[in-house]
Amino acid sequence: MEAIVRALLPIWAKPGLEGRLPEWLDVDWWESVEQLLELAPTAQIGWFDMHAKPPALEAIAKAQKLEWLCSGYAGVDWMPLDDLAARGVSLTCGAGLAANQVAEFAVMAMLAQRRGYREIVRAQDRHEWLQVPPTTVEMTGTRALVLGFGAIGQTMARMLAGFGVECVPVRSRAGEGVLGPDEWRAQLGDFDWVVLTLPSTPETNDMFGADELAAMKTDAVLVNYGRAEVVDQDALVTALEGKAIGGAILDVTLPEPLPPEHKLWTLENAHITMHLCGIPNDASRQRAIDRFLANCERFRAGQALEAQVDLARGY
């Protein structure tokens, strides 16, 4: 008889998992913070995602029997990675699950910035019929440097190619059409867009600061749909105020929510999309459920898990 493994899973996943779970899994479902914290000590497999991170962190601390922690979030920098490593816990993340929706959101914002769509919406609010478009500048023929060429970066590159944008990724090794980690800074001035889809790690935090901003073209736009910590936000505000670059499209900021009095709200060349791009939808939740089921079989067989986090590297 197979040994039974205790799992603690979120109630929202129950409709998609019922009737599909392996027989060796004994599942409790949590709906409230109180339920999560009460049942966490029993869990060998846990899925503790919450928008509010402190209760999730408390649950992780309580779950001392935990062997595998599943998360639908792509970013795991908020988790106690060193502690999980010391406890021998495998961690899987949501890398790639929301790639389409994040990429669509980012490309939407880039198109809106390029074509002055914000001005068109404001004119409609004023009931004003514009006689000419805010800009006549096209996307076609522009070049984008993409730092962070995982699922989101690759999906963005595919979408942008449809608009005639040449995308050049940065990868660990240089090659044809690819820049290496020691090459991209010297070529920042060649790009109309600098797209960041990087995780937050000790290596990436503050990697894009005053020097990098100064090296960009004066009409280039910084697009950050990765982690806010990657960019020196004070240096970015200074660059935007002085119009040293063409603009910035930011889905992520420090802090979040951005305080009403923050300068970024008032800068005409800053476009804030309020970390809305990766909010789970039905499609991404279904992908998360399917990945969890596939990983159940891998877990049982002692195999490497899909989207398993390297706890030392942080992604």
Sequence and secondary structure as in RCSB ss.txt:
>XXXX:A:sequence
MEAIVRALLPIWAKPGLEGRLPEWLDVDWWESVEQLLELAPTAQIGWFDMHAKPPALEAIAKAQKLEWLCSGYAG
VDWMPLDDLAARGVSLTCGAGLAANQVAEFAVMAMLAQRRGYREIVRAQDRHEWLQVPPTTVEMTGTRALVLGFG
AIGQTMARMLAGFGVECVPVRSRAGEGVLGPDEWRAQLGDFDWVVLTLPSTPETNDMFGADELAAMKTDAVLVNY
GRAEVVDQDALVTALEGKAIGGAILDVTLPEPLPPEHKLWTLENAHITMHLCGIPNDASRQRAIDRFLANCERFR
AGQALEAQVDLARGY
>XXXX:A:secstr
    EEEEEEGGGHHHHTTTS TTEEEEEE SHHHHHHHGGG SEEE   SSHHHHHHHHHH TT SEEE S S 
 TTS HHHHHHHT EEE  TTTTHHHHHHHHHHHHHHHHHTHHHHHHHHHTT   SS S    STT EEEEE  S
HHHHHHHHHHHTTT EEEEE SS BTTBB TTTGGGGGGG SEEEE     TTTTT B HHHHHHS TT EEEE 
S GGGB HHHHHHHHHTTSSSEEEES  SSSS  TT HHHH TTEEE TT TT   HHHHHHHHHHHHHHHHHHH
HT   TTB  TTTT 
